[in-house]
Structure formats: structure tokens, C-alpha cells
């Protein structure tokens, strides 16, 4: 029963942190994405949703797979170390995923925003060409 409670605490803390981080990044990251994608709100919201889904899949998958690692604790001090190391590892993975996503958005989002702006400029220039 002791070990089951520790595993349940690990799952509750790690999954709770994952949900909180995903919601925080999603709500605060949308403005950044809108800017990256040439002020195309629909594309930014769609991309934001896809990033959140991917974030959940990778992090929840890692959290569940990590259940198998480590020796189950037998004493309270071991349980505290076990729980803190598992939650700590989950937090590191959450942080790494955040930096990976930010790097990808910074690289590719600005390219997409540039392409969208080029298309808008080209579309605006076409009517002027027809008038001549």
C-alpha cells in the first residue's frame, strides 16, 4: 500500500504539473505565435493547439514510462527521495520540451511569417498592376 501511494502521488504531481505548464504556455504563447505567423490568428491558434497536443503526448508518455525506473521505496526517507527524483526528472523533461518548442517556433515561425507577409505584399501589388 505504501508503494502504491507513492506512485499515485508521483502521477498526480507530474500530470498536474504537465497540465498547468501546457495551459500556461498555451495561453501566454498565443500572442507570440500570432506575431511569428505574420499576425494570422487562425494559423497561430491552430499551431498552438497542435503544440499543446504534442506537449501532452510526449510528457505524459515519459511520465508513464518513468514508472518502471528505480527501486520502489521501503522507508519514508526513501519514498521522499524516490518521489522527488521522479518529479524532478519530469520537471526537467517539461522544461526541455518548452525550450525545444520555443526554438522550433523561433526558427520556423519567423520563416512562415515571412512567407505570409510576402504573399500579402504580392496580393496587394497585383491589383495595382492591373490598374496600369
Secondary structure, DSSP 4 states (H G I P E B T S, - for coil): -HHHHHHHHHHHHHHHHHHHHHHHHHHHHHHHHHHHTTT-HHHHHHHHHHHHHHHHHHHHHHHHHGGGSSPPP-SHHHHHHHHHHHHHHHHHHHHHHHHHHHHHIIIIIHHHHHHHHHHHHHHHHHHHHHH-
